[in-house]
Amino acid sequence: QVQLVESGGGLVQTGGSLRLSCAASGSIFSINTMGWYRQAPGKQRELVATITGGGSTNYEDSVKGRFTISRDNAKNTVYLQMNSLKPEDTAVYYCLAFRLGTSYWGQGTQVTVSS
């Protein structure tokens, strides 16, 4: 089992920045891809960004150039630096880890961007 704990969400004004963190614990060996998804009220959960164990990244089009995903393998932590935030970025952000064919999710952290 893998446990994921997110932190760093909050309320920010349009144009502001936040940094989300997700710390993994438990059976962390063989974790490959980690990432962030988000779910806004009334909408489906959507991919925000992913990063492989080798550092390859993938971003949803609307966040390219504004968000940066990174990973500290020594700390078993993945980060999401969010800049130039917009009201449409408001959502619950969930951390995801893939390990041996199984997906693990964090509990989510709320990000609210005020206009």
Secondary structure as GFF3:
##gff-version 3
##sequence-region A 1 115
A	DSSP	beta_strand	2	7	.	.	.	ID=ss1
A	DSSP	beta_strand	10	13	.	.	.	ID=ss2
A	DSSP	beta_strand	18	26	.	.	.	ID=ss3
A	DSSP	beta_strand	31	39	.	.	.	ID=ss4
A	DSSP	beta_strand	46	51	.	.	.	ID=ss5
A	DSSP	beta_strand	57	59	.	.	.	ID=ss6
A	DSSP	three_ten_helix	61	63	.	.	.	ID=ss7
A	DSSP	beta_strand	67	72	.	.	.	ID=ss8
A	DSSP	beta_strand	77	82	.	.	.	ID=ss9
A	DSSP	three_ten_helix	87	89	.	.	.	ID=ss10
A	DSSP	beta_strand	91	99	.	.	.	ID=ss11
A	DSSP	beta_strand	102	105	.	.	.	ID=ss12
A	DSSP	beta_strand	109	114	.	.	.	ID=ss13
###
